[in-house]
Amino acid sequence: MGSKSVVKKLNRNTPYLYLVKNDTTKRVRKEQKIRFGKGKRIAVLSVLGCLLITAAVTAYLYIMENYTIRTVYVSGNIHYTNEEIMDMVMTGRYGNNSLFLSLKYRDRGVDNIPFIETMDVSIEAKDTVRITVYEKAVAGYVAYLGRYIYFDNDGVVVETSEESTAGVPQVTGLLFNHVILYEPLPVENREVFKDILNITQLLEQYALLVDKIYFSPDYQVTLIFGDAKVAMGDSNDLDEKIMALQYLLPSLEDKSGTLDMREYTPETRTISFEKN
């Protein structure tokens, strides 16, 4: 009876033991395949990562070497020097890289700078950039409460500054009691700004650099060039007077006095000079 019992137990357990051995073998093989597959993927990813890093470093070095700016063209600037404009535009760590600047200023300019409406940045070549400056239209400035108030052709205040700007005439004699940015200067006769525009355009046409434009209470015009004054009279015949002035002005150099052109006409050519 005992031997039957043993045979029965063996018959029951032998298949069981075989099945366990077979499952273990499959599981081991499967785990080996998984480990091998995972290792293979890690190796492939490592290689790809190295390739990507190498490519990125190579591209970076190429961009730094070939897109470094060596030539800059600046145009349209009066209030600021070329160097000042370049400092405003070429900012940041990669400010001297044309590719960076092309991305930074794509479809937009540089604004919020005093006296400047906007600045456009264009890439001429890998190592060449062009900066085009569009300044606010400034006809002149007046001194008020320790500041310089700049106005456009319509007398609208476009900027204030603690410093005067070369090339922009100072206008004196105008009376006003307050100043508001982006609003017209509150003078009694707003027609005076048409005269200022006419005068500045004529002076620019004949390359005459005036220091000050003075308006008397009855709006008689006097142009001031250093120590020399030129009395122009009213706004009549200003074009003929300024055209003649271009030939007379060299004789006033280093002189102090007043050149009277109030009665000047192309026919009479009446002028006089009175020393101070």
DOBATI-735456 format. One record per residue (C-alpha): x negated, y, z; residue in one letter; residue number from 1. Coordinates in Angstrom, 2 decimals. Layout:
<pts>
<pt u="X" v="Y" w="Z" lumza="A" kenu="NUM"/>
...
</pts>
This chain:
<pts>
<pt u="0.00" v="0.00" w="0.00" lumza="M" kenu="1"/>
<pt u="-2.89" v="2.30" w="0.75" lumza="G" kenu="2"/>
<pt u="-4.50" v="1.60" w="-2.63" lumza="S" kenu="3"/>
<pt u="-1.30" v="2.42" w="-4.52" lumza="K" kenu="4"/>
<pt u="-1.16" v="5.64" w="-2.65" lumza="S" kenu="5"/>
<pt u="-4.70" v="6.54" w="-3.72" lumza="V" kenu="6"/>
<pt u="-4.08" v="5.70" w="-7.36" lumza="V" kenu="7"/>
<pt u="-0.93" v="7.76" w="-7.36" lumza="K" kenu="8"/>
<pt u="-2.76" v="10.77" w="-5.90" lumza="K" kenu="9"/>
<pt u="-5.54" v="10.53" w="-8.44" lumza="L" kenu="10"/>
<pt u="-3.08" v="10.19" w="-11.26" lumza="N" kenu="11"/>
<pt u="-1.29" v="13.29" w="-10.09" lumza="R" kenu="12"/>
<pt u="-4.42" v="15.42" w="-9.46" lumza="N" kenu="13"/>
<pt u="-6.60" v="14.48" w="-12.43" lumza="T" kenu="14"/>
<pt u="-4.63" v="16.44" w="-15.00" lumza="P" kenu="15"/>
<pt u="-4.40" v="19.30" w="-12.52" lumza="Y" kenu="16"/>
<pt u="-8.15" v="19.44" w="-12.05" lumza="L" kenu="17"/>
<pt u="-8.64" v="19.38" w="-15.84" lumza="Y" kenu="18"/>
<pt u="-6.21" v="22.23" w="-16.34" lumza="L" kenu="19"/>
<pt u="-7.94" v="24.38" w="-13.75" lumza="V" kenu="20"/>
<pt u="-11.30" v="23.78" w="-15.39" lumza="K" kenu="21"/>
<pt u="-9.87" v="24.66" w="-18.83" lumza="N" kenu="22"/>
<pt u="-8.27" v="27.97" w="-17.61" lumza="D" kenu="23"/>
<pt u="-11.47" v="29.00" w="-15.87" lumza="T" kenu="24"/>
<pt u="-13.45" v="28.46" w="-19.04" lumza="T" kenu="25"/>
<pt u="-11.03" v="30.52" w="-21.06" lumza="K" kenu="26"/>
<pt u="-11.03" v="33.29" w="-18.48" lumza="R" kenu="27"/>
<pt u="-14.82" v="33.39" w="-18.34" lumza="V" kenu="28"/>
<pt u="-15.08" v="33.53" w="-22.10" lumza="R" kenu="29"/>
<pt u="-12.45" v="36.22" w="-22.26" lumza="K" kenu="30"/>
<pt u="-14.24" v="38.31" w="-19.64" lumza="E" kenu="31"/>
<pt u="-17.49" v="37.88" w="-21.54" lumza="Q" kenu="32"/>
<pt u="-15.81" v="39.09" w="-24.71" lumza="K" kenu="33"/>
<pt u="-14.34" v="42.07" w="-22.86" lumza="I" kenu="34"/>
<pt u="-17.70" v="42.97" w="-21.34" lumza="R" kenu="35"/>
<pt u="-19.40" v="42.62" w="-24.70" lumza="F" kenu="36"/>
<pt u="-16.72" v="44.69" w="-26.46" lumza="G" kenu="37"/>
<pt u="-16.84" v="47.39" w="-23.79" lumza="K" kenu="38"/>
<pt u="-20.61" v="47.53" w="-23.92" lumza="G" kenu="39"/>
<pt u="-20.51" v="47.74" w="-27.68" lumza="K" kenu="40"/>
<pt u="-18.08" v="50.66" w="-27.54" lumza="R" kenu="41"/>
<pt u="-20.23" v="52.44" w="-24.95" lumza="I" kenu="42"/>
<pt u="-23.27" v="51.98" w="-27.13" lumza="A" kenu="43"/>
<pt u="-21.44" v="53.30" w="-30.20" lumza="V" kenu="44"/>
<pt u="-20.08" v="56.27" w="-28.26" lumza="L" kenu="45"/>
<pt u="-23.53" v="57.01" w="-26.86" lumza="S" kenu="46"/>
<pt u="-25.01" v="57.00" w="-30.34" lumza="V" kenu="47"/>
<pt u="-22.20" v="59.23" w="-31.64" lumza="L" kenu="48"/>
<pt u="-22.66" v="61.57" w="-28.68" lumza="G" kenu="49"/>
<pt u="-26.38" v="61.85" w="-29.35" lumza="C" kenu="50"/>
<pt u="-25.69" v="62.53" w="-33.01" lumza="L" kenu="51"/>
<pt u="-23.14" v="65.20" w="-32.17" lumza="L" kenu="52"/>
<pt u="-25.47" v="66.87" w="-29.69" lumza="I" kenu="53"/>
<pt u="-28.31" v="66.77" w="-32.21" lumza="T" kenu="54"/>
<pt u="-26.06" v="68.22" w="-34.91" lumza="A" kenu="55"/>
<pt u="-24.81" v="70.96" w="-32.55" lumza="A" kenu="56"/>
<pt u="-28.34" v="71.92" w="-31.51" lumza="V" kenu="57"/>
<pt u="-29.48" v="71.93" w="-35.13" lumza="T" kenu="58"/>
<pt u="-26.51" v="74.10" w="-36.17" lumza="A" kenu="59"/>
<pt u="-27.13" v="76.47" w="-33.25" lumza="Y" kenu="60"/>
<pt u="-30.80" v="76.88" w="-34.12" lumza="L" kenu="61"/>
<pt u="-29.91" v="77.40" w="-37.79" lumza="Y" kenu="62"/>
<pt u="-27.34" v="80.08" w="-36.96" lumza="I" kenu="63"/>
<pt u="-29.68" v="81.86" w="-34.55" lumza="M" kenu="64"/>
<pt u="-32.47" v="81.84" w="-37.11" lumza="E" kenu="65"/>
<pt u="-30.56" v="82.68" w="-40.28" lumza="N" kenu="66"/>
<pt u="-27.78" v="84.97" w="-39.01" lumza="Y" kenu="67"/>
<pt u="-29.88" v="87.28" w="-36.86" lumza="T" kenu="68"/>
<pt u="-29.18" v="90.86" w="-37.94" lumza="I" kenu="69"/>
<pt u="-32.17" v="92.67" w="-39.40" lumza="R" kenu="70"/>
<pt u="-30.46" v="95.45" w="-41.37" lumza="T" kenu="71"/>
<pt u="-27.58" v="97.70" w="-40.25" lumza="V" kenu="72"/>
<pt u="-25.91" v="100.37" w="-42.37" lumza="Y" kenu="73"/>
<pt u="-23.92" v="103.05" w="-40.50" lumza="V" kenu="74"/>
<pt u="-21.78" v="105.66" w="-42.28" lumza="S" kenu="75"/>
<pt u="-19.16" v="108.27" w="-41.40" lumza="G" kenu="76"/>
<pt u="-20.59" v="109.20" w="-37.99" lumza="N" kenu="77"/>
<pt u="-21.11" v="112.81" w="-36.91" lumza="I" kenu="78"/>
<pt u="-20.64" v="112.90" w="-33.15" lumza="H" kenu="79"/>
<pt u="-22.81" v="109.85" w="-32.49" lumza="Y" kenu="80"/>
<pt u="-26.21" v="108.78" w="-33.79" lumza="T" kenu="81"/>
<pt u="-26.69" v="105.54" w="-35.72" lumza="N" kenu="82"/>
<pt u="-28.32" v="103.98" w="-32.66" lumza="E" kenu="83"/>
<pt u="-25.37" v="104.94" w="-30.43" lumza="E" kenu="84"/>
<pt u="-22.91" v="103.43" w="-32.91" lumza="I" kenu="85"/>
<pt u="-24.93" v="100.22" w="-33.07" lumza="M" kenu="86"/>
<pt u="-24.98" v="100.00" w="-29.27" lumza="D" kenu="87"/>
<pt u="-21.18" v="100.35" w="-29.20" lumza="M" kenu="88"/>
<pt u="-20.58" v="97.62" w="-31.79" lumza="V" kenu="89"/>
<pt u="-23.38" v="95.11" w="-31.26" lumza="M" kenu="90"/>
<pt u="-22.62" v="94.29" w="-27.64" lumza="T" kenu="91"/>
<pt u="-22.96" v="91.09" w="-25.67" lumza="G" kenu="92"/>
<pt u="-25.42" v="88.21" w="-25.72" lumza="R" kenu="93"/>
<pt u="-24.90" v="87.49" w="-29.42" lumza="Y" kenu="94"/>
<pt u="-24.39" v="91.08" w="-30.49" lumza="G" kenu="95"/>
<pt u="-27.25" v="90.81" w="-32.97" lumza="N" kenu="96"/>
<pt u="-25.74" v="87.82" w="-34.77" lumza="N" kenu="97"/>
<pt u="-23.74" v="88.54" w="-37.93" lumza="S" kenu="98"/>
<pt u="-21.66" v="85.36" w="-37.70" lumza="L" kenu="99"/>
<pt u="-20.62" v="86.22" w="-34.14" lumza="F" kenu="100"/>
<pt u="-19.73" v="89.78" w="-35.11" lumza="L" kenu="101"/>
<pt u="-17.69" v="88.58" w="-38.09" lumza="S" kenu="102"/>
<pt u="-15.59" v="86.46" w="-35.73" lumza="L" kenu="103"/>
<pt u="-15.40" v="89.12" w="-33.02" lumza="K" kenu="104"/>
<pt u="-14.17" v="91.89" w="-35.32" lumza="Y" kenu="105"/>
<pt u="-12.16" v="89.84" w="-37.80" lumza="R" kenu="106"/>
<pt u="-9.04" v="91.79" w="-38.83" lumza="D" kenu="107"/>
<pt u="-9.64" v="94.46" w="-36.21" lumza="R" kenu="108"/>
<pt u="-11.85" v="97.45" w="-35.67" lumza="G" kenu="109"/>
<pt u="-13.47" v="99.14" w="-32.71" lumza="V" kenu="110"/>
<pt u="-11.34" v="101.79" w="-31.02" lumza="D" kenu="111"/>
<pt u="-10.86" v="103.57" w="-27.68" lumza="N" kenu="112"/>
<pt u="-14.08" v="105.54" w="-28.18" lumza="I" kenu="113"/>
<pt u="-14.05" v="109.35" w="-27.81" lumza="P" kenu="114"/>
<pt u="-13.98" v="111.25" w="-31.14" lumza="F" kenu="115"/>
<pt u="-13.59" v="108.02" w="-33.09" lumza="I" kenu="116"/>
<pt u="-10.33" v="106.79" w="-34.63" lumza="E" kenu="117"/>
<pt u="-11.75" v="103.36" w="-35.40" lumza="T" kenu="118"/>
<pt u="-14.84" v="101.56" w="-36.69" lumza="M" kenu="119"/>
<pt u="-14.79" v="98.74" w="-39.23" lumza="D" kenu="120"/>
<pt u="-17.47" v="96.07" w="-39.19" lumza="V" kenu="121"/>
<pt u="-18.24" v="94.14" w="-42.38" lumza="S" kenu="122"/>
<pt u="-20.85" v="91.47" w="-43.02" lumza="I" kenu="123"/>
<pt u="-22.87" v="92.25" w="-46.14" lumza="E" kenu="124"/>
<pt u="-25.17" v="89.23" w="-45.88" lumza="A" kenu="125"/>
<pt u="-26.42" v="86.74" w="-43.30" lumza="K" kenu="126"/>
<pt u="-28.78" v="89.34" w="-41.86" lumza="D" kenu="127"/>
<pt u="-27.00" v="92.56" w="-42.91" lumza="T" kenu="128"/>
<pt u="-24.06" v="94.40" w="-41.30" lumza="V" kenu="129"/>
<pt u="-22.22" v="97.56" w="-42.36" lumza="R" kenu="130"/>
<pt u="-20.46" v="99.72" w="-39.76" lumza="I" kenu="131"/>
<pt u="-18.03" v="102.29" w="-41.17" lumza="T" kenu="132"/>
<pt u="-17.00" v="105.02" w="-38.73" lumza="V" kenu="133"/>
<pt u="-13.72" v="106.90" w="-39.04" lumza="Y" kenu="134"/>
<pt u="-13.89" v="109.89" w="-36.74" lumza="E" kenu="135"/>
<pt u="-10.98" v="111.94" w="-35.53" lumza="K" kenu="136"/>
<pt u="-10.45" v="115.07" w="-37.60" lumza="A" kenu="137"/>
<pt u="-11.99" v="117.89" w="-35.56" lumza="V" kenu="138"/>
<pt u="-11.74" v="121.49" w="-36.76" lumza="A" kenu="139"/>
<pt u="-13.36" v="123.14" w="-33.76" lumza="G" kenu="140"/>
<pt u="-13.43" v="123.38" w="-30.00" lumza="Y" kenu="141"/>
<pt u="-12.70" v="125.89" w="-27.26" lumza="V" kenu="142"/>
<pt u="-14.28" v="126.14" w="-23.83" lumza="A" kenu="143"/>
<pt u="-11.79" v="125.83" w="-20.99" lumza="Y" kenu="144"/>
<pt u="-12.35" v="125.31" w="-17.24" lumza="L" kenu="145"/>
<pt u="-15.85" v="123.98" w="-17.71" lumza="G" kenu="146"/>
<pt u="-14.93" v="121.51" w="-20.45" lumza="R" kenu="147"/>
<pt u="-14.96" v="121.55" w="-24.22" lumza="Y" kenu="148"/>
<pt u="-11.54" v="121.06" w="-25.79" lumza="I" kenu="149"/>
<pt u="-11.63" v="119.69" w="-29.35" lumza="Y" kenu="150"/>
<pt u="-8.68" v="120.21" w="-31.67" lumza="F" kenu="151"/>
<pt u="-7.76" v="119.07" w="-35.17" lumza="D" kenu="152"/>
<pt u="-6.60" v="121.01" w="-38.22" lumza="N" kenu="153"/>
<pt u="-3.15" v="121.51" w="-36.71" lumza="D" kenu="154"/>
<pt u="-4.49" v="122.75" w="-33.37" lumza="G" kenu="155"/>
<pt u="-3.66" v="119.46" w="-31.63" lumza="V" kenu="156"/>
<pt u="-6.07" v="118.59" w="-28.82" lumza="V" kenu="157"/>
<pt u="-7.73" v="115.30" w="-29.78" lumza="V" kenu="158"/>
<pt u="-10.53" v="115.06" w="-27.22" lumza="E" kenu="159"/>
<pt u="-12.12" v="116.70" w="-24.19" lumza="T" kenu="160"/>
<pt u="-15.76" v="116.48" w="-23.21" lumza="S" kenu="161"/>
<pt u="-18.31" v="117.93" w="-20.82" lumza="E" kenu="162"/>
<pt u="-20.74" v="118.39" w="-23.71" lumza="E" kenu="163"/>
<pt u="-20.55" v="120.37" w="-26.93" lumza="S" kenu="164"/>
<pt u="-21.12" v="118.61" w="-30.24" lumza="T" kenu="165"/>
<pt u="-23.52" v="119.85" w="-32.89" lumza="A" kenu="166"/>
<pt u="-21.87" v="120.56" w="-36.22" lumza="G" kenu="167"/>
<pt u="-18.50" v="121.54" w="-34.74" lumza="V" kenu="168"/>
<pt u="-17.93" v="125.31" w="-34.39" lumza="P" kenu="169"/>
<pt u="-16.77" v="126.87" w="-31.16" lumza="Q" kenu="170"/>
<pt u="-13.71" v="129.06" w="-31.56" lumza="V" kenu="171"/>
<pt u="-13.47" v="132.02" w="-29.20" lumza="T" kenu="172"/>
<pt u="-10.90" v="134.75" w="-28.62" lumza="G" kenu="173"/>
<pt u="-7.86" v="132.45" w="-28.54" lumza="L" kenu="174"/>
<pt u="-5.61" v="132.97" w="-25.54" lumza="L" kenu="175"/>
<pt u="-3.85" v="130.06" w="-23.78" lumza="F" kenu="176"/>
<pt u="-3.15" v="129.07" w="-20.17" lumza="N" kenu="177"/>
<pt u="-3.12" v="125.28" w="-20.25" lumza="H" kenu="178"/>
<pt u="-4.31" v="122.30" w="-22.25" lumza="V" kenu="179"/>
<pt u="-2.60" v="118.93" w="-22.76" lumza="I" kenu="180"/>
<pt u="-4.32" v="116.10" w="-24.60" lumza="L" kenu="181"/>
<pt u="-2.64" v="115.18" w="-27.92" lumza="Y" kenu="182"/>
<pt u="-0.52" v="118.33" w="-27.87" lumza="E" kenu="183"/>
<pt u="-1.12" v="121.64" w="-29.72" lumza="P" kenu="184"/>
<pt u="-3.09" v="124.39" w="-28.05" lumza="L" kenu="185"/>
<pt u="-0.43" v="126.81" w="-26.76" lumza="P" kenu="186"/>
<pt u="-1.59" v="129.92" w="-28.62" lumza="V" kenu="187"/>
<pt u="0.80" v="132.71" w="-29.57" lumza="E" kenu="188"/>
<pt u="0.08" v="132.60" w="-33.32" lumza="N" kenu="189"/>
<pt u="-0.20" v="129.05" w="-34.58" lumza="R" kenu="190"/>
<pt u="-1.03" v="130.31" w="-38.08" lumza="E" kenu="191"/>
<pt u="-4.53" v="130.89" w="-36.76" lumza="V" kenu="192"/>
<pt u="-5.27" v="127.19" w="-37.18" lumza="F" kenu="193"/>
<pt u="-4.71" v="127.47" w="-40.93" lumza="K" kenu="194"/>
<pt u="-7.33" v="130.22" w="-40.96" lumza="D" kenu="195"/>
<pt u="-9.72" v="128.06" w="-38.92" lumza="I" kenu="196"/>
<pt u="-9.23" v="125.16" w="-41.33" lumza="L" kenu="197"/>
<pt u="-9.81" v="127.42" w="-44.32" lumza="N" kenu="198"/>
<pt u="-12.94" v="128.91" w="-42.76" lumza="I" kenu="199"/>
<pt u="-14.47" v="125.56" w="-41.77" lumza="T" kenu="200"/>
<pt u="-13.78" v="124.07" w="-45.20" lumza="Q" kenu="201"/>
<pt u="-15.39" v="127.04" w="-46.94" lumza="L" kenu="202"/>
<pt u="-18.39" v="126.95" w="-44.63" lumza="L" kenu="203"/>
<pt u="-18.81" v="123.25" w="-45.28" lumza="E" kenu="204"/>
<pt u="-18.46" v="123.78" w="-49.03" lumza="Q" kenu="205"/>
<pt u="-21.37" v="126.24" w="-49.00" lumza="Y" kenu="206"/>
<pt u="-23.39" v="124.31" w="-46.40" lumza="A" kenu="207"/>
<pt u="-23.26" v="127.13" w="-43.84" lumza="L" kenu="208"/>
<pt u="-23.58" v="126.02" w="-40.23" lumza="L" kenu="209"/>
<pt u="-21.79" v="128.50" w="-37.99" lumza="V" kenu="210"/>
<pt u="-22.17" v="128.58" w="-34.21" lumza="D" kenu="211"/>
<pt u="-18.97" v="130.36" w="-33.30" lumza="K" kenu="212"/>
<pt u="-15.81" v="131.69" w="-34.93" lumza="I" kenu="213"/>
<pt u="-14.40" v="134.67" w="-33.06" lumza="Y" kenu="214"/>
<pt u="-10.83" v="135.95" w="-33.37" lumza="F" kenu="215"/>
<pt u="-10.05" v="139.42" w="-32.04" lumza="S" kenu="216"/>
<pt u="-6.63" v="140.14" w="-30.47" lumza="P" kenu="217"/>
<pt u="-5.37" v="141.23" w="-33.90" lumza="D" kenu="218"/>
<pt u="-6.92" v="138.08" w="-35.48" lumza="Y" kenu="219"/>
<pt u="-9.85" v="139.74" w="-37.22" lumza="Q" kenu="220"/>
<pt u="-12.54" v="137.14" w="-37.91" lumza="V" kenu="221"/>
<pt u="-16.21" v="137.31" w="-36.92" lumza="T" kenu="222"/>
<pt u="-18.66" v="134.52" w="-37.70" lumza="L" kenu="223"/>
<pt u="-21.64" v="134.11" w="-35.39" lumza="I" kenu="224"/>
<pt u="-24.92" v="132.61" w="-36.55" lumza="F" kenu="225"/>
<pt u="-27.36" v="132.68" w="-33.66" lumza="G" kenu="226"/>
<pt u="-28.00" v="136.36" w="-32.84" lumza="D" kenu="227"/>
<pt u="-26.44" v="137.56" w="-36.09" lumza="A" kenu="228"/>
<pt u="-22.74" v="138.36" w="-36.44" lumza="K" kenu="229"/>
<pt u="-20.78" v="138.64" w="-39.67" lumza="V" kenu="230"/>
<pt u="-17.57" v="140.69" w="-39.47" lumza="A" kenu="231"/>
<pt u="-15.19" v="139.20" w="-42.05" lumza="M" kenu="232"/>
<pt u="-12.03" v="141.18" w="-41.28" lumza="G" kenu="233"/>
<pt u="-8.66" v="139.52" w="-41.80" lumza="D" kenu="234"/>
<pt u="-8.01" v="136.27" w="-43.65" lumza="S" kenu="235"/>
<pt u="-7.77" v="137.95" w="-47.06" lumza="N" kenu="236"/>
<pt u="-10.50" v="137.22" w="-49.60" lumza="D" kenu="237"/>
<pt u="-12.31" v="134.87" w="-47.22" lumza="L" kenu="238"/>
<pt u="-13.32" v="132.56" w="-50.04" lumza="D" kenu="239"/>
<pt u="-15.10" v="135.37" w="-51.95" lumza="E" kenu="240"/>
<pt u="-16.74" v="136.70" w="-48.78" lumza="K" kenu="241"/>
<pt u="-18.09" v="133.30" w="-47.67" lumza="I" kenu="242"/>
<pt u="-19.26" v="132.52" w="-51.19" lumza="M" kenu="243"/>
<pt u="-21.29" v="135.76" w="-51.11" lumza="A" kenu="244"/>
<pt u="-22.43" v="135.07" w="-47.55" lumza="L" kenu="245"/>
<pt u="-24.43" v="132.03" w="-48.63" lumza="Q" kenu="246"/>
<pt u="-26.83" v="134.40" w="-50.44" lumza="Y" kenu="247"/>
<pt u="-26.89" v="137.03" w="-47.68" lumza="L" kenu="248"/>
<pt u="-27.36" v="134.77" w="-44.68" lumza="L" kenu="249"/>
<pt u="-31.07" v="133.93" w="-45.25" lumza="P" kenu="250"/>
<pt u="-31.90" v="137.66" w="-44.88" lumza="S" kenu="251"/>
<pt u="-30.32" v="137.63" w="-41.40" lumza="L" kenu="252"/>
<pt u="-32.59" v="134.91" w="-40.07" lumza="E" kenu="253"/>
<pt u="-34.31" v="135.95" w="-36.80" lumza="D" kenu="254"/>
<pt u="-32.35" v="139.22" w="-36.83" lumza="K" kenu="255"/>
<pt u="-29.98" v="140.49" w="-34.18" lumza="S" kenu="256"/>
<pt u="-27.09" v="142.62" w="-35.36" lumza="G" kenu="257"/>
<pt u="-23.83" v="142.69" w="-37.28" lumza="T" kenu="258"/>
<pt u="-23.32" v="142.30" w="-41.03" lumza="L" kenu="259"/>
<pt u="-20.10" v="144.10" w="-41.93" lumza="D" kenu="260"/>
<pt u="-18.22" v="142.45" w="-44.80" lumza="M" kenu="261"/>
<pt u="-14.75" v="143.68" w="-43.90" lumza="R" kenu="262"/>
<pt u="-14.51" v="145.86" w="-47.00" lumza="E" kenu="263"/>
<pt u="-16.24" v="143.42" w="-49.30" lumza="Y" kenu="264"/>
<pt u="-14.59" v="142.48" w="-52.59" lumza="T" kenu="265"/>
<pt u="-16.11" v="140.94" w="-55.71" lumza="P" kenu="266"/>
<pt u="-15.72" v="144.35" w="-57.36" lumza="E" kenu="267"/>
<pt u="-17.01" v="146.71" w="-54.65" lumza="T" kenu="268"/>
<pt u="-19.44" v="144.37" w="-52.87" lumza="R" kenu="269"/>
<pt u="-19.41" v="146.74" w="-49.91" lumza="T" kenu="270"/>
<pt u="-21.59" v="145.51" w="-47.04" lumza="I" kenu="271"/>
<pt u="-23.66" v="147.06" w="-44.26" lumza="S" kenu="272"/>
<pt u="-25.89" v="145.82" w="-41.47" lumza="F" kenu="273"/>
<pt u="-26.20" v="147.34" w="-38.02" lumza="E" kenu="274"/>
<pt u="-28.93" v="146.16" w="-35.70" lumza="K" kenu="275"/>
<pt u="-28.21" v="145.62" w="-32.04" lumza="N" kenu="276"/>
</pts>
